[in-house]
Amino acid sequence: MEELYGVFTTVIRFYLCRQLGSQDLDDKVHDAFLTITQSIRRGDLREPERLMGYVRTVIRRQVAGYIGTAVESRRNLVDPDHGAVLRDRQPDPERRAIEGQNLDLAMRVLNTLPRRDREVLVRFYLQEQSPRQICRDMGLTQTQFRLTKSRAKARFTELGQARFARRLGFSASAVTRRNEKAREQAS
């Protein structure tokens, strides 16, 4: 065993040092030697003349295992300089203000729609009622509901874009022309 240990130690040490660095090198060499001798005793090596190839395969697998363990430990490690980034799930004051303005704008646009269109959109999108219930309550057929909802959505989008454009200082007619061009191209 000592003779085998002496022969393999230099070869294994060089390979492990090159692949993994010098940290804990003696322990890794010893682990590799133990793994190889245990597998020889169990009879895993069927052809003794191929011992060096067998040793090379065992060492490569151990190197892959060490690298995999190192990668996994780095993945789970939190750098104390950077720390874990913890965020409050609540929106910050600026985001809340923006969302409030957008909601206000959407409600103003919604209130400009005809009563029936507004009711269909509110019931379907805000109150999340089923189309069947909306049709029953409003006395609509499925086709009337789909057409009303589709037209109301298109009108809501058009009015919303126009209002938003005015808020940003663009002319509403430019937005309308762009929407008309998009509809023509889609046809």
N, C-alpha and C positions, 0 to 999 in steps of 0.2 A: 504494500500500500504506500509506503514512504517513497519508494521509487516512482510509482505512478503519480503521487502527489508532486514530486519534484519536477517531473517531466511536464505535467499539465499546468503547473502553477505559473510558470513564466509566460506560456502562450496565453492562458486564460487571463492573467493579470494585464498583459498588454492590451488584449482585445477589450476587456471590461473598462480599463482606464480610458481608452480611446473613445468608447461609446458613451460611458456614463460619467467620466471624470474620476478624480482620485478620492472623493469623499467615501468613506466606509469601504474602501477597495478590498482590504483584507477580509472583511466579513463577507463580501460578495463572492470573492474567490473561494472562500471556505464553503459557502452555501452551494456554489456551483459544483465543487468537488464532492460534497455530500450527496447532492442530487444524482450526479453521475455514478458514484459508487453504489448507491442504493438501487438505481435502475439496473446496473450490471448484476448485482446480487439477485434481483427479482427475475432476471432472465430476459429483460427487455432488449438487450443487445444480442441479436441472433447470429450475426456474422462478426466474430472478433477482429477480422482483418479490416473492418470498416470502422474501427473504434474512433479515429480522428474525425471522420464525418459525423459520427453520432455525437461526439463531444461538441462539435461546432453547432449542430442543430440544437442541442440542449442549451448551450450558452446563448445562442440567438433568441431562443424563446424566453430565457430568463431576462435578457436585456429588454425585450419587448414588454415583458411584465413590469420591470422596474420603470420603464418610460411611461407605460399606461398608468401606473400608480402615481407617478409624479404629476402627470397631466391632471388626473382626477383630484389630487390634493390641491393643486394650484387653482383648479376650477372652484373648489369649495372654500378656498382661502379668501378672507377679506383683508385687503390692504389697510393697515391702520392709518396710513397717511391720507388715503382717499375716503376710507370709511364706507359704510353702506349708505347708499342714497335712499333716504326715506322721504316719501312725499305724502303730504296730506291729500286724501282723495277728494277733498272739497275744493272747488275752484277758488282761485285767488280773487281778491277784490276786483281787479281789472277784468278778469274773465267773467265774473258775475255781472259787472256793469255792462259789458258787451252783450252777454246773453239777455240781460234785461232789456236793452235797447232793441235787440233783434226780435224779442218776443213782443215788445210794444209795437214795432213796425209791422210784424206779422198780424197782430190783432187789428191794427188800423186798416190794413189791406183787406183782411177777412171781413171787416164790418162794411166795406164798400161794395161787396158782392151782393147780388140779389138774395133775398131771404131764403129761398129754396136751395140755391147753390151753397150758401153759407151753412145751412142746417145739415145738408148732406155731408159736407166736409167735416164739420164739427162732430157730428155723430160717428162718422166712420174713423177719422184720424185721432180725434181728441178723446172721445168717449169710448172708442174701440167697439162700437156696436157691429153686429154682423149685418151683411147686406140684406139678408132675409128679414131681420127685425126692422131695419130702416124702411124697406119696401112696405112692410105690413103697416107700420106706424104712419108713414107718409102717403100711403095709397099709390105706390109706384110699382110698375112692373120691373123685372130684372133688367130689361133693355133700357127703360127710362132711367133707372138708377145708374147703370154703367155710363150712359151718355151724359147724364147730369154731372156725375162725379168727374168724368174725363174733361168735360168742358169747364167745369168749375176749377179744376186743378190748373188747366191751361190758363184760364183767366187770372187766377190767383198768382201764378208764376209771372205772367206778363205784368200785372200791376205791381207786384213786389219788386221786380227788376227795375221797373220805371221809377218807383219811389226810391229804391236804393241808389240808382244812378243819379237822381236829383240830389240826394243827400251827399254824394261824393262830388257833385259839381258837373256831372255829365248831363247832356240833354236827353230827355225821355224819348224824343223822336229817334235819336241814334240807336237806342236800345231796341225800340220797336222795329226799325229798319233791319237791324241785325237779326231779330227773331223772325221777321218775314223772310229774309234770305235763307235762314236755316230751314224754315218750313218748305220753301220752294226746292231746296236741294234735296230734302228728304223725300219729296214727291216724285 
